[in-house]
């Protein structure tokens, strides 16, 4: 102990004054003793200067004796724990959601709340006390959804989200709760695709809750959980497409050829009218799509995105097939439907699937879905060297992801072909026969 401190302690003073003088005497003479560093002082001031000399001795760090707390109140409960309260921006008295073991912990919580208010980050703690089930009803009602999307959301909510979260307040849905729900769903045998779609919907709903300032953070934080991992589907060869077109009911021959070589979706093909088919210029205009709902009703709607409204060129090799189809099977007039059933009704997917499976058996093609013909058409387009933007326009996609997949598949196939040709070249070079000269393409310049 310093000489000054020893001298002070030898003087007879009241106990409180003696302690205070002893602290001052033991301190350095500069002002940092009063407030610590500048940063420390700021932190203590946010804690409303708990202070007296006794506060310093217990780690308060600042001697502001007699100062009254400028923000919030702390009181000791009969249990020995501490309760913190403050007046929020809305003028309401807001107690902490829990009590604290020490007064310092209560002060720290108040300091954090004061910082939130200064930064404009404060959230009404009562705002998120709305059941998820009630919130999601309003969430769905506020959105412009197609009938198919509304039906999908209704199924996901009814069977997967509301049983787990319906009665839980939005603010109480935590990241551990979401992780446990997802793990339980997968363990119970729910398909990964269904779980991914349900998770994506939950994340979207809670993302809106975040924008509504009901929660501070979206609890859906599982990376990749909303990604739908679908297995790679097969594609048909050109010969298989023609074999299927020959085997199917004649009134749907044109449907198979257009799906296989134009890459259109089922709903887009069924939605075509005569005025959409321009054989003179060899093009098809996609302007609408027919969607089948779970209750059997059908809905005529615009394509899935703005990019879905597009004009697709028809390969010249099938123009005559389409002309014959229009002549024999399509409805008359500019607004006549291009594809109709035997009873002049718009074909239904479940009925056509029976015809499709029969055609696959007769053509000797197994494991091929009708939608796989779209993949066939897009893969053929990619194999021509079309750019990503050109593929996006032809496929009706607004993002490059799908186009890049087809380009990658085409590149892989090209490498396989190159490898096979390399083997043939090596085999030929090892023999006695001379390699034939390649034929020049029409239009090649000499030299």
MOCOR-V132688 format. One line per field, one symbol per residue. ss: DSSP state (@ for helix, = for strand, . for the rest). phi: phi as a letter, one per 30 degrees, with the letter a starting at -180 (. if undefined). psi: psi as a letter, one per 40 degrees, with the letter a starting at -180 (. if undefined). A space follows every 50 residues. Layout:
BEGIN
ss->???
phi->???
psi->???
END
This chain:
BEGIN
ss->..@@@@@@@.....@@@@@@@@@@@@.....@@@@..@@@@@@@@@.... ..@@@@@...............====.....======.....===....= ..@@@@@@@@@@@@@@@@@...........=@@@@@@@@@@.....@@@@ @@@@@@@@@@@@@@@...=@@@..@@@@@@@@@@@@@....@@@@@@@@@ @@@@@@@@@@@..........................@@@@@@@@@@..@ @@@@@@@@@@@@...@@@@@..=@@@==....====..====.....=== =....@@@.====..@@@@@@@@@@@@@........=...........@@ @@@@@@@@@@@@@........@@@@@@@@@@@@....@@@@@@@@..... @@@@@@@@@@@@@@@@@@@@@@@@@@@@@@.................
phi->.dddddddddddbeedddedddddddddddddddbidedddeddddcihe dbdddddcjdjacbeidcedbibbbcdedjdcccbacdedicdcdddbcb dbdddddddddddddedddicdcddcdddbeeddddddddddcdcddddd ddddddddcbcdeccecddedcdcddddddddddddddjdeedddddddd ddddddddddddicbdadddbddidcdcccddcdbcdeddddddddddee dcedddddddcciddeddddddceddccddcibbccbabcccdddjdcbc bdeebddddaccdceedceddddddddcbdddidcdddbbddcicdecdd ddeddddddddddicciccdddddddddddddddjddedddedddiccbd edddddddddddddddddddddddddddddccdddddddddejdddi
psi->iiddddddeeihiidddddddddddeiieieeddeaidddddddddefge hadddddeedehgghehihehiihihideeiihhiihideeihhiieiii diddddddddddddddddeeehiheedefhiddddddddddeigiidddd ddddddddedddddedehideehidddddddddddddeehhddddddddd dddddddddddefdidihegehhedehhghihiiiiiddddddddddihd eeddddddddedfiidddddeiideehgddefihhheiihhhideeiihh iiididedhihhihhddedddddddddddiiiideihdhiadffihiidd ddddddddddddefhiehidddddddddddddeeeiiddddddddfieie dddddddddddddddddddddddddddddeaeiihihiiiiheiii.
END
